[in-house]
């Protein structure tokens, strides 16, 4: 325990030194899991310089070698301090897939650039008409020599307007089951033929996009895994997208709401009730540590359901604590609390849909648990 106390002290000291006022404000005003790229990248670079840029990676690729408890303490301290969110698409999602499925050349090229923040990634999965039914995707990838030629579109592509790389699922065959004709490719966003159209949210934010592909040429060398086996690659990636450490950030949010709620007994009771649910979520997260294979996928689905539904309840509570103004679309002069309440609520409505809807997660849990 003494070692963990010393570790927590070390983490707090680093954050106090490295978290500039600008980065702290960016963390406070983040309305989703995505901070603005300049802030996410700056924080990524500060962590990487300290050797903490990818705490979950194996040491051989630049990870910390920390124990699960150290990782949890680090996440809790970042949440408590309100640091900017790191871009999950790179460090958390595509990097583990590269480590598992990538060639040595792919690992050597991409992983250092993800760690440094040079590569900023977006995810090309959903399409018009292919959301939760992802296997029905139609973005066509036809072979032409040593390239695939892509035609079609992707939608709800978060931060595509900032990204310089995309990982995407493409249709390389129409034979057999839909899942059997999908491949997983890595796309340079500077490739000719790519067009990005913004999708503005109800809160007036530009986070999402539709991306169009018009004869976009992608080297076959940029495919991860075998051709037509991208569905297996995607399922591996989704374990990392769905799972994770939800509790630290939710505890931090509730601590702040408890202070803001003042002496209001109804609001304080709601905060306390949510604290109990997050304590239960934390227990599940701790139990999931070290799980692998089907068990890891099961925990990922459970945490996705519990974590995202808690996020939505706490977003409602945040608006209620902020008072009547908290349920209004903010203007540019709003305080941090007012500026983030409704955008977080609106953005969070998608949390139970993306990465596989929670209805699908419950079905997966039943299949694994009940056979």
Secondary structure by P-SEA (a helix, b strand, c coil): caaaaaaaaaaaaaaaacccaaaaaaaaacccccccaaaaaaaaaaaaaacccccccccccccccccaaaaaaaaaaaaaaccccccccccccaaaaaaacccaaaaaccaaaaaaccbbbbbcccccccccccccccbbbbbcccbbbbbbccccccccccccbbbbcccccccccccccbbbbccccccccbbbbbbbcccccccbbbbbbcbbbbbcccccccccaaaaaaaaaaaaaacccaaaaaaaaaaaaaaaacccaaaaaaaaaaaaaaaaaaaaaaaaccccaaaaaaaaaaaaaaaaaaaaaaaaaaaaaaccccccccccccccccccaaaaaaaacccccccccaaaaaaaaaaaacc
